[in-house]
């Protein structure tokens, strides 16, 4: 049960001999000229209509407001926790101080 299970060995055929390498000067080959590209158009890749631009602005604003609300609520939760811990510390300190008298 506790013995590891290994995958089966690779059964790929082993090459008979490694390819031979040629040591010596290699003739210089010039790179071919790049292929000509099509005619560039003047219109943008993404066309925004007034409706889609308005949708993007409203959607972006909603995302910013939601993220801001989440961050502010997290900060408020941390602040409330810090205040409650401070109140507990002061209360425990006063209880311990009154017991020593």
C-alpha positions in Angstrom: 0.0 0.0 0.0 2.8 2.4 0.8 5.1 1.4 -2.1 5.3 4.0 -4.8 3.9 3.2 -8.2 6.2 4.2 -11.0 5.1 4.8 -14.5 6.3 2.2 -17.1 9.6 2.9 -18.9 9.7 4.7 -22.2 9.6 2.3 -25.0 10.8 4.6 -27.8 13.4 3.0 -30.1 17.0 4.0 -29.4 18.8 5.6 -32.4 21.6 3.4 -33.8 24.2 6.1 -34.0 24.2 9.8 -33.3 24.3 12.0 -36.4 27.7 13.1 -37.4 28.8 16.7 -37.0 30.9 18.5 -39.5 33.7 20.7 -38.1 35.0 23.3 -40.4 34.1 26.5 -42.2 30.4 26.9 -42.9 29.5 28.9 -46.0 27.7 32.2 -45.2 24.0 32.2 -46.2 22.3 35.5 -46.7 18.8 35.8 -45.3 16.1 36.2 -47.9 14.3 39.6 -48.1 11.1 39.7 -46.1 7.9 39.2 -48.0 6.1 42.4 -48.9 3.1 43.0 -46.7 -0.3 44.1 -47.8 -1.3 47.8 -48.2 -1.8 49.3 -44.7 -5.3 50.8 -44.2 -5.9 54.1 -42.4 -8.8 52.8 -40.4 -8.3 51.6 -36.9 -8.4 47.9 -36.0 -11.2 48.3 -33.6 -14.1 50.6 -34.5 -16.0 52.0 -31.6 -19.5 53.3 -32.2 -20.9 55.9 -29.8 -23.0 53.2 -28.2 -20.1 50.8 -27.6 -17.9 53.7 -26.3 -20.7 54.6 -23.8 -21.0 51.0 -22.7 -17.2 50.8 -22.1 -17.3 54.0 -20.0 -20.2 52.9 -17.9 -18.8 49.4 -17.4 -15.4 50.7 -16.5 -16.9 53.2 -14.0 -19.0 50.4 -12.4 -15.9 48.2 -12.0 -14.0 51.1 -10.4 -16.9 51.9 -8.0 -17.3 48.2 -7.0 -13.6 47.7 -6.4 -13.4 51.0 -4.4 -16.3 49.9 -2.3 -14.7 46.5 -1.5 -11.4 48.1 -0.6 -13.0 50.7 1.7 -15.1 48.0 3.4 -12.0 45.9 4.0 -10.2 49.0 5.5 -13.2 49.7 7.7 -13.2 46.1 8.9 -9.5 46.3 9.8 -10.1 49.6 11.7 -13.0 48.2 13.6 -11.0 45.1 14.5 -8.1 47.2 15.7 -10.4 49.4 17.9 -12.0 46.3 19.5 -8.6 44.7 20.2 -7.5 48.0 21.8 -10.6 48.1 24.0 -10.1 44.5 25.0 -6.5 45.2 25.9 -7.4 48.2 28.1 -10.2 46.3 29.8 -7.9 43.3 30.6 -5.2 45.7 31.8 -7.6 47.4 34.2 -8.9 44.1 35.5 -5.4 42.8 36.2 -4.4 46.1 37.8 -7.4 46.1 40.2 -6.7 42.5 41.2 -3.2 43.4 42.3 -4.4 45.9 44.9 
